[in-house]
Amino acid sequence: MNADPAMAPGADGPLPAYRARVAAGKLAADPAQARAAEVLQDLWRRTRGYDPHPEEPEQGGFFARFLRRKPVAPEEAPAGTPMGLYLVGEVGRGKSMLMDLFFGCAEVPRKKRLHFHQFMQQVHARIHAWKKQHGDTADPIPPLADSITAEAALLCFDEFQVHDIADAMILGRLFQALFARGTVVVATSNTAPDDLFRGRPGRDAFLPFIALINRRLDVLVLDAARDYRRDRIRALPTWHVPADMRAEGALDRAFAELTGEAAGEPARLTLLGRSLDVPQAARGVARFDFDTLCGRPLGPADYLAIATHFHTLVLDGVPRLGPENFDKARRFITLVDALYEHRVKLVASAAAVPDQLYERGENAAMFERTASRLNEMQGQEWLALEHLT
């Protein structure tokens, strides 16, 4: 996935691009961001023209190439491979913006930028395809690393995080193989490497991966004082009535503002052997319409996955609720509970203000707590709270 064209800064590197945005008033001057831009500028210089062992194009699609690829034996990182970068800091400090400036001007012929969760979904799909063809005893990691390296010598990951034991068990060997093939990794995260997967069962087996990250990536803490994302959402109206074309336009603008004008793309969340499709997502913001989210037989696990993976939900078209659509109302109640518990910010269009969404019928009293929470979630104190994953 390429970076937003609007982020492309030109040929001089991320530091001049950052300074130009500050001078133009598009960004507020921030010493921590400026220091990070300087580090990224140095990495930009070291990766100019970087292209280890490029390969001739092969016939067929990615899976055809992956399934027939012969593994390359692991080795130490090739001499001259640039160190990557792990940019860590609290949410809203500008990590993704800075990485996009770097990616947009990186002079690496083969490069990819994607959300880390999306990357892991692709990894699991490719491993499943390999085992289906070669059997469960075949080792998919070396050919998978070969294929990823053939696609990109520079991998930029947004929101690097590990919540799943299946991911944790794959990552160590996969990243060791990628580094051995000369892949350069740049990642943003809210979690320092030493705190990844902390407190989870099986973490001892994950520690070699943490050590690998610390060896192959420079760790830079972005300690900007302001949470720019929360500043943006606190300046936005979050509940739009009625749910008409005007409200839809307002939600379009809110999504663009909260994602830094990033083009949202479909995403998929994996839940215990099944998946949940997200129609539009970018930089921790998800967008659904009400019927997609509450008109289908989804349950608490689905809404919990959304609440832990996204700091903001943009929701189109909440209707008036009542006994005639109580199944939808019940799911909406469950959704709001999950959002509330994890401090997810909600921007929505609706047929009425929360107190008037469910006014009649025997279950109207049940909705009173939900309406109270929806009202609280519009307040400045709530919007200033940190997302809980």
N, C-alpha and C positions, 0 to 999 in steps of 0.2 A: 504494500500500500504506500503510495507516495504521499509526501507531505502536502498540506494545503498550498496551492500555488501562491496564495497571498502571503505565505510565509517566506517565499524564496527571496533571499537577501542579496543575491548577486555574487560576484566572483572574489570578493575581498575577505570573506570569512565571517564568522558569527559575531566577532567583537565589533567591527565597523557597522554591521547590521543592527546590533543592539544599540549602539550609540546613536545611529540615525533615527531609530524609533523613539528614543528618549528626546532627541532634539526636535522631532516632529510632534511631540506631545502625545504620542500613542502609548508610551509607557512612562510611568513615574520613575525618576532616578532612584536606584536602590543599590547601595554599596555591595551587598551580598550577591545580587544578580550580576553586577559588573565584574566581581571577582570570578564568578562562575563562567562568565563570557570570556574572560581572559584564559582560563584553563581550556575551555572549548576551542578557543582560537589556536592554542598550542597543539591540541589534538588535530585540528583541521590541517595545520601545517604538516604534521607527521604522517597524515593519511593521504595527502595529495597524490593522486595517481596510484594508490595502493591497489594491487590486483594480483594476489598470489595464485600461481598455477591456474590461469584461466583455461576453460575447456571449450572445445568446439561445440556448437549447438547440436543437440541430438534430435532425432525424429521422435514424434509422439509427445503426449502430454506429460505432466510432472509425474503422475503415478506410474506411467509406463517406464519412464527413466528410472524412477526410484526402485521399482520392483526388479529391474534387471541389472541394477548397479552392483558391481563387486566391491566389497568393503576394502578400505585402505587401512593398513595396520596403524595403530596408535603410535604416536611419537611425541617428542617434546615440541613446544611451539617453535615454528621455524625462526631462524635467526632474522632479526630485523622486523619481526611482527610488532606493531605498535601496541602499547598497553591501552586497554579500554578504560572506560570511566563509569563509575557508579555514583549518580547524583542523588543524594538523599536529603530529605527535608520534609517539614510538615506540609499538609495539603494547602494548595492555593498560593504557594510561594513563587511560582513561575518556572518550575522544573520542566514541564512539558513545552512551554514556550521556548525556553533556551535550547532544549534538545532539537526542537523543530527548526530553529535558526541554524543550528549546526548541520542537521540532516539536509536542509534545503540547499546548502552550498558545498556539502562534502563532495570532493572531486574523486570519488570512488566509483569505478564503472558499474560495479554490481553492489547495490545497497537496498536494504528494506527497512521500513519503519512500521511497527505494528504494536498493538496493545499486547502485553505479555499474556493475558488470558486467551486472546485470540491465537497467539503462537502455540500455547499448550494444547488448545483444541486441535490445531492442525497436526501437532506432534502425535497426539493420541489417534487421530484418524489414520495417519500414515503408518503407525505401528500396527494398527488393526489390519490395514490392507496388506502389509508385509506378512504378518502371521497367517492371514487367511490363505495366502499363496504358498508360503514356505513352511508353515507349521509352527506350533508353539515353541518348539525347541530351537528354532533359528533365531539368531541374535539380530534384531533390527537396528541396533544403535549405530554401528559403523556405516551401513549404507544410508541410513537416515542423515547422519552427519555429512556424508559425501554429497548428498542431494541438496541439503541446506547450503553447504559451502559453494556448490556449483551455482546456486541462485544469488548468493550474497556474500561478499567478503566483509561487509559492514552490516551489522544488525543493530538497530536502535529499538529498544523496548521501552514502552511507556507503562508506568504503574507496575513495576516488578514486585510480585508478592507471591507467597506460597502458602496456600491454605490446605491443600489436598495431599494426603500421604502418597497417592499414586504419582502425583507430579514430583514430590520430593524424591521418590525412589528412582525416577528417570533422570532428573536434572544433573546429578553428579557425573554420570557416565557420558551423557549427551554433551554437556558443556566441556568436559575434558576432551572429548573427540573433536568438538568444534575448535577449541583453542589449538589443539594439535595440528589442525588443518589451516591455521593462520587466520581464523575469523576474528575480527575486532568487534567487541560488544560495547555499546553505550546504553545505559539503563537509567531510568528514573524510578524512585521508590519513596514511599513514606516510611520505610523500615530499614534501619542499618543492617548490613550483612550479618553481623553477630547476633541480631535479634530475629532473624528469619526463622520461622517455624518454632519459635520459642514456646515451651510449655505444651507441645504437641507430642502424642505418643510416637515413638520411633525417631525422635530428633537425633539421637546419637548416630544413627546411620546417615543423617543428613549433614553432620559436621564436616566431613571431608569436602563437600560441595562448598560450604561457607569458606573453608580455608582456600579452596581453589579460586573463589571470587576475590578474596583478599589478595591473592598472589597475582592474578591476571588483570584486575581492574583497580585503577586508582579510585579511592573513595573520597568524595568531596561533599561536605555538609553545606547545604544551602540554608543559612540561618537568617533569611530575610525576616524582618520584624512583622511585616503586614501580611495578612491572608487576603490576597487580591481576589480570590474566588468568592470569599464571603463578602467582601466589599461590594462585588458586582451583584450578588443575589440580594443583598440588603437594600440595594437601590432599585430593585425590580418589584412591581406588583406581582403577587403570587397566586391570586384567585380571581379569575375573570368570569364575569356574569353579564349576559348569557353566553352560552357556548355557540357563538355565531362566527361569521367570517372575520369579524374584527378581532375576536378572541383568538382565532386560529393564527392570525397574523402576529398577534402579541406573543403567542407561544413560539412561533417561528423565530421571532426576534430574541426571545429569552434563550432559546436553545443556542442560537448563534452567539449571543453575548457570553453565555456560561461556558462555551467550548472554545472561545477565541476564534470564532468563525470557522471552526473545523467542520468539514462535511461529514455528517453522521453516516454510519454504515451499519448494515445488519450485524448482529452478534449472536452468539449462542452460549448459554450457560449449561454446564453439565451437572446433573443432579442424580447421583446414585444410579447410574446406568441409563438414564434418559436425559433429554435435553429440553431447554426452554429457549425459544427463539425470541430475540429482542429486535423489533423492527428497525430501530435507529439508535445508535449509541456512539458517543465520542467523548473522550477525556473525562470519564466518570459520570457522564450524564446519559440517561436512557429516556427514550420517548415511546410511549404507547398511547393507543386510543383506549377508551374505557372498555369497549366490548371485547377487544383482544385480551385485555388483562383480567376482566371480571365477568365476561360473558361465556367463558370456557371453564371446564372443570379443573381449575387450578387450586392448589391448596397452600397451607402454611409454608411448606418447604420451598415452593416456587417463589413466594413473596419474600421469604427470608433470603433466598439467593439474590434477588434483586436488591434488597436492602443492604446486603453486605458488599455487593460488587459495585454499587453506584452510590455516589454521594448526593445526587439530585435526580428526581423523577419528574419528567414533563408529561402530564396526563391530559389527553384531549377528551372532552365531551362527557363529563359526569352527568347523568340524567337525574331527574327526580326519581326517588326511590319509594317503594311501597310494597304491600303484600303481593302485588301482581308480578313483581320482579325481585322477590326476596332472595332468591339464590344469588343474584348479582349483588344485592345489598350486603348479604352475609360475606361474600368474598371481598367486597370493598372494605368492610369492617376489619377483616383479617389483614388485608393489605395495609390499611392505615396503622394498625397495631404494629406491624413489622417495621414500617417506616418510622414510626414514633420511637420505638425502642432503640433503633439504630441511628436516630437523629438525621434521617435522610430529609433533604429539603424537597418540598413538593411545589411545583408550579402547575396549575390546572385551570381548565375552563369547565364551567358547570352551568346547569340550568338554574341554579339558585345558590344563595349563600349557604354555608354549612348548616345553620340552624333551621333552614327551610327545605333542606333536601328530602327529609323523611318526616313528614308531619302527621301522617294518619296511619291507622292500622295498629294491631296489637303489638307489633314489634318496634313501633316508633320510639318507645322508651329505651330500647336497647341501643338505639342509634345516638342517644344523647351524649354518651361518652365520646363517641367518634366525632360528633360535631364539635364538642369541646376541644378535642385534640386538634382538629383541623383549624379551629380558630387560633389555638395556641401556636400552631406551626406557621402562622402568618406573621407572628410578632418578631420584633427585632431581637429580643433576647434569644428566641429559638433559632433564628437564622444565624446567630453568632456562635452557636454550639458546634463543636467538632463532630464530624461523622464518626460513628463507631462501627468498625468492621468486626 
